[in-house]
Amino acid sequence: MIEKWHEKSNGIAFKIIFALVSLSFVLAGVGTGFIGVNTSAVKVNGKEISQREFSDAKNRQQQTMANQMGSQFWDLMDDPKFAAEFDQSVLNNLINDELLRQYIDELKLGVSVDQIKSEIVHSSYFQNNGKFDNNLYQQTLRNAGLNADGYAQIVGQGILFSQMEEGVLGTNFNVPAQEETLAKLLFQKRQVRLASYSLANEVKKQTASQEELQAFYDKHKAQLVLPEQFVVEYVTLSPKQVENKVQITDEQIATYYEANKAQYVTKSESQLAHIQVANEAEAQAIEQQLKSGTDFATLAKEKSLDKLSATKGGDLGWAKAGTFPTEFEKAANALQVGQVSQPVKMGDEYHIIKVLDRKPETALPLEKVKENIVNTLRQELVGAEYSTVTRDMATSAYENAGSLEEVAKVAGVEVQTTPMFTRETLPEALKSDSVTKVLFEGDLAQSGQNSEALEVGNENASRTMFLRVKQYQPQREKTFDEAKSEVEAMVKREKAETALLAQAEAQVKALSEGKNEVTFGGAQTLVYVQAQAEQPAFAKVVFAMPKPTDKPTFSVARNVQGDVLLVALDKVEDGLLSEFKPLQAQFNESNRTTLRADLINNLRERASIDVNEEFMQQLNSTAQ
């Protein structure tokens, strides 16, 4: 099987695939493992994946997609077809992961508790100032809806999958001859000269009779349509528009200050000094010297490894609570001003701490925090007023379903009306996912009723909108008179293209017979990978032309503007291996991706997969 994969991965067609596709190996369905009476979602070689595991995996994937796409994802999930495809993708990932787990068991791969612990402790996700932060670790797990055991299972599974990849998928390789062939083809250079025949200029020369126009219209009238058109009335309200309704009194400010006094304080500050040494024996020796009356600052200058503070007698300056590591501050907080701590072990070193001075926590006077309180109160009161007004607007929109006039009166704003527009010419004020969804996918256009409240804009400029369709014209075929100018342009273009191509083909024949009647532009060099990315149709023609021998070869191509090009190919040079090397890692990863997919397909072909169709149908019916 491995040899089969290797043969498949070495084809030229495969080698030029650049897309790197990642499989979901780790996060789907790992770490649930609870016992219950759940029926299965699917059985893979007799191993049950429960409906609960499916739901957990689906919820995690939904959360991931929602974080990436925002509300647009939930709009897509309202489409029964998309929802069914999403559910199927979750099920497929669960099946694939279970097949890989079973394959790993066959390979007898294992992972130790110490490996899992090391992976977690050294993960960049849980690092703070270069060290593992347990609080950050716990918070991240809570946000993901995981416990420590569940996450450990996920990490362990990830390590096993990595072992499997290294042991099986890592067997693929390219021999030097293959790489040289790839370099020659992908970075092949072709020197060409071009003669251009302008399509726009040729179109101007063309004429079209009434009969030609009518015939073209009759043949293509199903594609000649007027899109649906709208005139929309709308009312919008933003939080800023209700600010003038909010008045903040001195009494409110004073009340808020008293209720939240604990927020308006200056943190306590301590002026600390320390002596840092390498081991416990040195720390104990310094402790004894201090007890014998030796000056702390003198010992700090002589003994401390912290040379920056040592020059100041160990003085670390004034610092607010929370500045130093927890163990350091805990020891310092237990001291009175002038006292010295016992040796405190931190990492591989020891610290002796002295409190030089301390400033207690003090309350800030109202005058200093008044502006902050006013801003906070304004934000809260504007938010409350905005919610009240938009709620009243929604009620009015429901009670006066065929008009927005009363809705506008509630908010003290005007009803706005758009000009006639299509989906392609949507007015700027209506450009929002929520608006386009209700306007183009629902029955609002035909009903003439008010919409529900729609949230438009972004977090920094959110608005509430109500709209109704005042005029609606459904999509229809254009009449001949409506389409005439469009049809005329199409007929002339079609005739111009035919004429130019015939002219160019005649020139190619003449050139091949040695009759040079064409003025070409200057020579230019095209590289396959670059030309294929920028002008694929043009590149396809140029790099399919026969290589020249004693004279150029010729062909006809088109550019992106539609102009016809006469191509003279003068020289071909193979690409160099050095040009291919920067892409080596991408090709290797592409190989691994395809091999991974082949592995899963192979495991699926040999597996017994029993899907609970009733359960999946229930999901589909719920989505509908």
C-alpha positions in Angstrom: 0.0 0.0 0.0 2.9 2.4 0.9 4.5 1.7 -2.5 1.2 2.4 -4.2 0.9 5.8 -2.5 4.5 6.6 -3.5 3.8 5.9 -7.1 0.7 8.1 -7.0 2.5 11.0 -5.4 5.3 11.2 -8.1 3.1 12.1 -11.0 3.7 15.5 -12.6 0.0 16.5 -12.4 0.1 15.9 -8.7 3.3 17.8 -8.2 1.9 21.1 -9.4 -0.9 21.1 -6.8 -0.1 23.9 -4.4 -3.2 23.8 -2.1 -2.4 22.5 1.3 -5.4 20.8 2.8 -5.4 20.1 6.6 -7.4 17.2 8.1 -9.1 17.6 11.4 -7.2 15.0 13.4 -7.5 16.1 17.0 -10.5 18.1 18.0 -13.5 16.1 16.8 -15.0 13.8 19.3 -12.0 13.3 21.7 -12.3 13.3 25.4 -16.0 12.7 26.0 -15.8 9.1 27.2 -18.8 9.1 29.4 -21.1 6.2 30.1 -24.8 6.3 29.4 -27.6 5.1 27.3 -27.0 7.2 24.2 -27.8 5.5 20.9 -25.0 5.6 18.3 -24.5 8.2 15.6 -22.3 5.7 13.8 -20.4 2.5 14.4 -16.9 2.1 13.0 -15.7 -1.5 12.9 -18.1 -2.1 15.8 -16.8 0.8 17.9 -19.7 3.1 18.7 -19.5 6.9 18.4 -22.4 8.2 20.4 -24.9 10.9 19.5 -23.6 12.8 22.5 -20.1 12.7 21.0 -21.4 13.8 17.7 -23.2 16.8 19.4 -20.1 17.8 21.3 -18.0 17.7 18.1 -20.6 19.6 16.2 -20.8 22.3 18.9 -17.1 22.7 18.9 -16.9 23.0 15.2 -19.8 25.5 15.2 -18.0 27.6 17.8 -14.8 27.5 15.7 -16.7 28.5 12.5 -18.7 31.2 14.3 -15.4 32.7 15.7 -14.0 32.8 12.2 -17.1 34.0 10.2 -19.3 35.7 12.8 -23.0 36.0 12.2 -22.5 35.0 8.5 -22.0 31.4 9.7 -25.3 31.2 11.5 -27.0 32.7 8.5 -25.6 29.8 6.4 -26.8 27.3 9.0 -30.3 28.5 8.4 -30.1 26.9 5.0 -31.2 23.3 5.4 -28.8 22.1 2.6 -25.8 23.8 4.2 -26.8 22.5 7.6 -27.0 18.9 6.3 -23.6 19.2 4.6 -22.2 20.6 7.8 -23.6 17.7 9.9 -22.2 15.2 7.3 -18.7 16.8 7.5 -18.7 16.5 11.3 -19.7 12.9 11.0 -17.0 12.2 8.4 -14.4 13.7 10.6 -15.5 11.6 13.6 -15.4 8.5 11.4 -11.9 9.4 10.0 -10.5 10.1 13.4 -11.9 6.8 14.8 -10.4 4.9 11.8 -7.0 6.6 12.5 -7.2 5.7 16.2 -7.9 2.1 15.4 -5.0 2.1 12.9 -2.7 3.6 15.6 -3.7 0.7 17.8 -2.8 -1.7 15.1 0.6 0.0 14.8 0.9 -0.3 18.6 1.9 3.3 19.1 1.7 4.7 22.6 2.1 7.9 24.6 3.2 8.4 28.2 1.7 10.7 30.8 5.0 12.6 31.0 4.9 13.3 27.2 1.3 14.7 27.5 2.3 16.8 30.5 5.4 18.2 28.8 3.4 19.0 25.7 0.9 21.0 27.7 3.4 22.8 29.9 5.5 23.9 26.9 2.6 24.9 24.7 2.8 28.5 23.6 -1.0 28.9 24.3 -0.4 28.7 28.0 2.8 30.7 28.3 3.0 34.0 30.2 6.4 35.8 30.2 8.0 32.6 29.0 6.6 30.4 31.7 3.6 28.1 32.0 0.6 30.0 33.5 -1.8 27.7 35.2 -4.5 30.4 35.4 -4.3 31.0 31.7 -4.4 27.2 31.1 -7.6 26.8 33.2 -9.3 29.8 31.7 -8.5 28.6 28.1 -10.0 25.2 28.9 -13.1 26.7 30.4 -13.6 28.9 27.3 -13.3 25.8 25.2 -15.8 23.8 27.4 -13.1 21.3 28.3 -11.8 19.8 31.6 -8.2 18.9 32.3 -8.7 15.2 31.6 -10.5 15.8 28.4 -7.8 18.1 27.2 -5.1 15.7 28.2 -6.9 13.1 26.0 -6.9 15.5 23.1 -3.2 16.2 23.5 -2.4 12.5 23.8 -4.4 11.8 20.7 -2.5 14.6 18.9 0.9 13.1 19.9 -0.2 9.7 18.6 -1.4 11.1 15.3 2.0 12.9 15.0 3.8 9.6 15.6 1.6 7.9 13.0 2.4 10.7 10.5 6.1 10.5 11.1 6.1 6.7 10.9 3.8 6.1 7.9 3.2 9.3 6.0 6.9 10.4 6.4 7.9 7.5 4.2 7.3 9.5 1.0 10.3 11.1 -0.6 11.5 12.5 -3.9 14.6 11.3 -5.6 16.9 13.9 -7.2 15.9 13.0 -10.8 12.2 13.7 -9.9 13.1 17.1 -8.5 15.2 18.0 -11.6 12.2 17.1 -13.8 9.9 19.2 -11.8 12.3 22.1 -11.9 12.7 21.8 -15.7 8.9 21.9 -16.2 7.7 24.3 -13.6 10.4 26.9 -14.2 10.7 26.4 -17.9 11.3 29.8 -19.7 9.9 30.6 -23.1 11.1 33.6 -25.1 8.2 34.9 -27.2 7.3 37.9 -29.4 3.7 39.0 -29.7 1.6 40.8 -32.3 -1.7 42.1 -30.9 -5.0 42.5 -32.8 -7.3 44.7 -30.8 -10.8 43.3 -30.3 -12.2 46.8 -29.4 -11.0 48.3 -32.7 -12.4 45.3 -34.7 -15.8 45.7 -33.0 -16.0 49.3 -34.3 -15.7 48.0 -37.9 -18.6 45.5 -37.5 -22.3 46.0 -38.5 -25.3 44.0 -37.5 -28.6 43.8 -39.4 -32.0 43.7 -37.9 -32.3 40.0 -38.8 -29.0 39.1 -37.1 -30.1 41.0 -34.0 -33.5 39.2 -33.9 -31.9 35.8 -34.5 -29.4 36.3 -31.7 -32.1 37.6 -29.3 -34.4 34.6 -30.1 -31.5 32.2 -29.3 -30.3 33.9 -26.1 -33.3 35.6 -24.7 -33.4 33.2 -21.7 -30.1 34.8 -20.6 -31.2 38.4 -21.4 -33.0 39.2 -18.2 -33.8 42.2 -16.1 -33.0 41.3 -12.5 -35.5 41.9 -9.7 -35.7 45.5 -8.7 -36.6 47.2 -5.4 -37.6 50.5 -3.9 -37.1 50.3 -0.1 -38.2 52.5 2.8 -36.2 52.2 5.9 -35.8 53.7 9.4 -32.5 53.5 11.3 -31.5 54.4 14.9 -28.1 54.4 16.5 -27.2 54.8 20.2 -25.7 58.2 19.4 -29.1 59.5 18.3 -30.6 58.9 21.8 -27.7 60.6 23.7 -29.6 63.9 24.0 -32.4 62.1 25.9 -30.0 61.2 28.7 -29.3 63.7 31.5 -26.8 62.9 34.3 -27.2 64.6 37.6 -24.7 65.3 40.4 -26.8 63.0 42.7 -26.4 60.1 40.2 -22.7 60.7 40.1 -22.3 60.8 43.9 -24.5 57.7 44.3 -22.4 55.7 41.7 -19.2 56.8 43.4 -20.3 55.6 46.8 -21.6 52.3 45.4 -18.4 51.7 43.5 -15.8 53.3 45.8 -13.7 50.2 45.8 -12.9 50.7 42.1 -11.5 54.2 42.7 -8.4 53.7 44.8 -4.7 53.9 44.3 -3.1 50.5 44.8 -0.7 50.1 47.7 2.9 50.5 46.8 6.0 49.0 48.3 9.7 49.9 48.0 11.5 46.6 48.1 15.1 45.5 48.0 16.5 42.0 47.5 19.7 40.0 47.4 19.6 37.3 44.8 22.0 34.3 45.1 22.5 31.0 43.3 21.8 28.4 46.0 20.4 27.8 49.5 23.8 27.6 51.2 24.7 31.1 50.1 21.3 32.4 51.1 21.5 30.9 54.6 25.0 32.4 55.1 23.8 35.9 54.1 20.8 35.4 56.4 23.1 34.8 59.3 25.3 37.8 58.5 22.1 40.0 58.5 21.1 38.6 61.8 24.6 39.5 63.1 24.0 43.1 62.1 25.7 43.4 58.7 24.1 46.1 56.5 21.6 44.8 53.9 22.7 47.2 51.2 26.4 46.4 51.7 25.7 42.6 51.3 23.5 43.3 48.3 26.3 45.2 46.6 28.8 42.4 47.3 26.7 39.2 46.9 23.6 39.8 44.8 23.5 38.3 41.3 21.1 41.0 40.2 23.8 43.5 39.3 21.4 46.2 38.3 19.8 46.5 41.7 23.0 45.6 43.5 24.6 48.9 42.6 21.7 50.5 44.6 22.0 48.3 47.6 19.4 45.8 46.2 16.8 48.6 45.9 14.1 47.6 43.3 12.3 50.9 43.6 8.6 51.6 44.2 6.1 49.0 42.7 2.4 48.4 42.9 0.9 45.2 44.0 1.1 42.5 41.4 4.4 43.7 39.9 6.6 40.8 41.1 6.1 37.0 41.0 3.5 35.6 43.4 6.0 33.9 45.7 8.1 37.1 45.9 5.1 39.3 46.8 3.7 36.8 49.3 7.0 36.9 51.2 7.2 40.7 51.0 3.5 41.2 52.1 4.2 39.2 55.3 6.9 41.8 56.4 6.6 45.1 58.1 8.7 48.1 56.9 12.3 47.5 57.8 12.0 43.7 58.2 13.9 41.1 56.2 12.5 37.8 54.9 13.9 34.3 55.2 15.4 33.0 51.9 12.7 32.6 49.3 13.2 29.9 46.6 12.2 31.0 43.1 13.1 28.6 40.3 16.7 27.6 40.8 17.7 30.7 42.8 17.0 32.2 46.2 16.0 35.8 47.2 16.2 37.6 50.6 13.8 40.4 50.6 13.6 43.7 52.6 10.7 46.2 52.8 12.3 49.6 52.7 9.0 51.6 52.7 5.3 51.1 52.0 2.3 53.3 50.9 -1.1 52.1 51.8 -4.1 51.9 49.4 -5.9 55.2 49.3 -9.3 56.3 48.0 -9.4 58.7 45.0 -11.5 61.8 45.7 -14.7 62.2 43.6 -13.3 65.2 41.7 -10.5 63.1 40.2 -12.8 60.3 39.0 -15.9 62.4 38.1 -15.3 62.4 34.4 -14.8 58.7 34.4 -18.0 58.1 36.3 -19.9 60.4 33.9 -18.7 58.5 30.9 -19.6 55.2 32.5 -23.1 56.4 33.5 -23.7 57.9 30.1 -22.7 54.6 28.4 -25.1 52.6 30.7 -28.0 55.1 30.4 -27.7 55.5 26.7 -27.6 51.7 26.3 -30.8 51.4 28.4 -32.5 54.2 26.5 -31.5 52.8 23.2 -32.9 49.4 24.2 -36.2 50.9 25.3 -36.6 53.0 22.1 -35.7 50.1 19.8 -38.1 47.8 21.7 -40.9 50.4 21.2 -40.0 50.7 17.5 -40.3 46.9 17.2 -43.7 47.0 18.8 -44.9 49.8 16.5 -43.5 48.0 13.4 -45.6 44.9 14.4 -48.7 46.9 15.1 -48.5 49.1 12.0 -47.2 46.4 9.7 -47.8 48.2 6.4 -46.1 51.5 7.2 -42.9 52.8 8.8 -44.3 56.2 9.6 -45.3 55.4 13.2 -42.0 53.5 13.7 -40.1 56.7 12.7 -42.2 58.8 15.1 -41.3 56.6 18.1 -37.6 57.3 17.5 -38.0 60.9 16.3 -36.4 60.2 13.0 -37.4 60.3 9.3 -38.3 57.5 6.9 -35.7 57.2 4.2 -36.5 56.0 0.7 -34.0 54.4 -1.8 -34.0 54.8 -5.6 -34.8 51.7 -7.6 -32.0 49.2 -7.3 -31.0 45.6 -8.0 -28.9 43.2 -6.0 -25.8 44.4 -7.8 -26.6 48.1 -7.1 -27.6 47.7 -3.5 -27.4 51.2 -1.8 -24.6 51.7 0.7 -27.1 52.2 3.6 -28.5 48.7 3.0 -25.2 46.8 2.7 -25.4 44.4 5.6 -25.7 40.6 5.8 -28.9 40.8 7.8 -30.5 43.2 5.3 -29.6 41.2 2.2 -30.8 38.0 3.8 -34.3 39.3 4.7 -34.5 41.3 1.4 -33.4 38.7 -1.1 -34.2 35.4 0.6 -37.5 35.9 2.4 -41.0 36.9 1.3 -40.6 40.5 2.4 -40.4 41.8 -1.2 -43.9 40.5 -2.1 -45.6 41.1 1.3 -45.0 44.9 1.6 -44.8 44.4 5.4 -42.4 45.8 7.9 -39.3 43.8 8.7 -38.3 42.8 12.2 -35.5 44.8 13.9 -32.3 44.3 12.0 -28.8 44.9 13.5 -26.6 46.6 10.9 -23.1 48.1 10.9 -20.2 46.8 13.1 -19.5 46.8 16.8 -18.1 50.4 16.7 -21.1 51.8 14.7 -24.0 49.5 15.3 -27.5 50.6 14.3 -31.0 49.1 14.4 -32.9 49.2 11.1 -36.5 48.5 10.1 -37.4 48.3 6.4 -40.2 47.5 4.0 -40.3 47.1 0.2 -42.3 49.9 -1.3 -42.0 48.8 -4.9 -40.9 45.4 -6.3 -40.4 44.2 -9.8 -39.6 40.5 -10.2 -36.9 39.2 -12.6 -38.1 38.8 -16.2 -36.8 38.4 -19.7 -36.0 41.6 -21.5 -38.1 42.5 -24.5 -36.3 42.8 -27.8 -36.4 46.6 -27.6 -35.0 46.6 -24.1 -32.2 44.2 -25.0 -31.4 45.6 -28.5 -28.3 47.7 -27.6 -27.0 44.8 -25.5 -27.7 42.3 -28.3 -26.0 44.5 -30.9 -22.8 44.8 -28.8 -22.8 40.9 -28.4 -23.3 40.3 -32.1 -20.6 42.8 -33.1 -18.2 41.3 -30.6 -18.9 37.8 -31.8 -18.3 38.8 -35.4 -15.2 40.7 -34.4 -13.7 37.7 -32.6 -14.4 35.4 -35.6 -12.8 37.9 -38.0 -9.7 38.4 -35.8 -9.2 34.7 -35.3 -9.5 34.0 -39.0 -7.0 36.7 -39.7 -4.6 35.4 -37.1 -4.8 31.8 -38.4 -4.1 33.0 -41.9 -1.0 34.9 -40.6 0.2 31.8 -38.8 -0.1 29.8 -42.1 1.8 32.5 -44.0 4.6 32.7 -41.4 5.0 28.9 -41.4 5.5 29.1 -45.2 8.2 31.8 -44.7 6.1 34.8 -45.6 6.8 37.3 -42.9 4.1 40.0 -43.1 3.7 40.6 -39.3 5.3 43.2 -37.1 6.0 41.6 -33.7 6.8 43.4 -30.5 10.0 43.0 -28.5 11.1 39.7 -27.1 9.8 38.8 -23.6 10.5 35.8 -21.4 7.7 33.8 -19.7 8.2 31.4 -16.7 5.6 28.7 -16.5 4.7 28.9 -12.8 4.3 32.7 -13.0 2.5 32.8 -16.3 0.1 30.0 -15.3 -0.8 31.9 -12.1 -1.3 35.3 -13.9 -2.7 34.3 -17.3 -3.7 30.6 -17.3 -5.4 30.6 -20.7 -2.6 32.4 -22.5 0.0 30.3 -20.7 -1.7 27.1 -21.7 -1.3 28.0 -25.4 2.3 29.3 -25.2 3.6 26.3 -23.2 1.9 23.8 -25.5 3.6 25.2 -28.6 6.2 22.9 -30.2 9.8 23.9 -29.4 11.5 25.8 -32.2 14.4 24.3 -34.0 16.1 26.4 -36.7 13.2 28.9 -36.9 10.4 30.1 -34.6 7.1 28.4 -34.2 3.8 30.3 -34.3 0.3 30.1 -32.7 -2.8 32.1 -31.8 -3.7 33.0 -28.3 -6.0 35.4 -26.4 -5.3 37.8 -23.6 -7.6 38.7 -20.6 -9.0 41.7 -22.5 -10.2 39.4 -25.3 -7.6 40.6 -27.9 -6.2 38.1 -30.3 -2.5 37.5 -30.1 -0.1 36.1 -32.6 2.7 34.3 -30.7 6.2 33.7 -32.1 8.1 31.3 -29.9 11.9 31.8 -30.4 13.6 29.9 -27.6 12.9 27.4 -24.7 15.1 26.9 -21.7 14.5 24.3 -18.9 14.2 25.5 -15.3 17.1 25.0 -12.8 17.0 22.8 -9.7 18.1 25.9 -7.6 14.8 27.6 -8.6 12.8 24.7 -7.3 14.4 24.4 -3.9 12.5 27.2 -2.2 9.3 25.3 -3.0 10.5 22.0 -1.7 8.8 22.2 1.7 5.4 23.1 0.0 5.7 20.1 -2.3 6.6 17.8 0.5 3.6 19.0 2.6 1.4 18.5 -0.5 2.7 15.0 -0.8 1.9 14.3 2.8 -1.6 15.7 2.5 -2.4 13.5 -0.5 -0.9 10.5 1.2 -3.0 11.2 4.3 -6.1 11.3 2.2 -5.1 8.1 0.5 -4.6 6.4 3.9 -8.1 7.4 5.1 -9.7 6.3 1.9 -7.9 3.0 2.2 -9.1 2.6 5.8 -12.6 3.4 4.8 -12.6 0.9 2.0 -11.7 -1.9 4.4 -13.9 -0.7 7.3 -17.4 -1.5 8.4 -19.2 1.8 8.8 -22.8 1.7 10.1 -24.4 5.1 10.1 -27.5 5.7 12.2 -29.6 7.1 9.3 -32.6 7.8 11.5 -30.5 10.0 13.7 -29.1 11.9 10.7 -32.5 12.3 9.2 -33.8 13.8 12.4 -31.0 16.3 12.3 -31.9 17.3 8.7 -35.6 17.6 9.6 -34.7 19.8 12.6 -32.6 22.1 10.3 -35.6 22.4 8.0 
